[in-house]
Amino acid sequence: MSEDSPGSLTRADIAEAVHRNVKMSRAESLLFVESIMEHIARALERGENVKITHFGTFVLNDKGERVGRNPKTLEEVTVSARRVVTFRASGELKDRVAGL
């Protein structure tokens, strides 16, 4: 994990792992990781869910308009309809994390 974000795995960390394990140059590894991330983002922009076997699925959910409340003023506000991305971990990933 990077020194900039302790406790977080960054793109740079993933690129470094690709560099070490696949023997790509650091520049190629970073380009490779960026390409994968861009491919995932574009699929989501097109309205597609993204399933990565043995890891999990990025799922698009449409949330309807609702009434919310400002916690400071307690004033009711309308929260507009929106599309959100959620992540559902696979059973295998859940099992691995549960073993920690």
N, C-alpha and C positions, 0 to 999 in steps of 0.2 A: 504494500500500500504506500501511497506517496506521502512525502513529508508535508505537502501543502494541505492535504485532507486526511488527517489521521482517522482511521476507522472507515475510510471510503476507498473503494477500488475505482480508479480513474481510467479514462481512455489511454492515457500515457502508460499506466501500469499494464493494461491489457496489451498494448503495442510492444512493451518491453518483454512481456512473456512470450509473445509471438516471435519476437526477435531471437530470444534465447532457445525456444523449443523447436522452431521451424527453420531456424538459421537464415532468416531474411535479414536484410540490412535494417537498421533502425528506421530509416526513411520509408522503406517499402512496407515495413510492419505498421507504421503509423498510417500510411495511405490505405493499407488493407483494412485496418480497423475502421477508419473513417468511411471507407466504401461500404462496409457492412452496416454501419450505423445509418448512413444515408439511405441505403436500400430499405431498411426497416422503416425509417421515417416516411419515405415516399409511399410505401405500401399502406401505412396508416393514413396518410393524406388521401389516398384513393378510397378509403373506407374499408380496407381489408384488415382482418385480424392477422396477427403474426404468430405462428406456432413454431417453437423451437423444441424439437423432440428431446425428451429427458430433462428439459429445463423449465419451460413454461410457455404461456401464451399471453401476448399483449392483446387486450380485448377493448374494442370501442363500445362505449355505452352512451346512449342518448338520455340526458336528464331533462325532464320536463320543467317548465316554469313553476316556481313555487314562491311562497311567502316566507321570508326569513326575518331575522330580527337583529338589529345592530346591538351588540352586547353592551356597548357603552351607554347608548341613549335609550335602549329598549324600543326604539322606533321600528315599526314594521317596514320592510323594504321588499320589493319584488326582485327575486333572483331569476334572471332570464334563462331560457332553455339553452342547453349547451351540450357539446359532445366531449366526453372525457376518455382518457386512456387509463385502463387498469391493467394490472399484471396478475395472472393466476399462476402460481407455482405448480409445477408438475408434482405428482406423488413422489417421484424419486428425489426431487429437490427438497420437498418437505421432509422426507425421511432423513436426508443428509443433515439438514439444518436442525431437526429435532434431536439428533445425536450429539449436539454440542453441549 
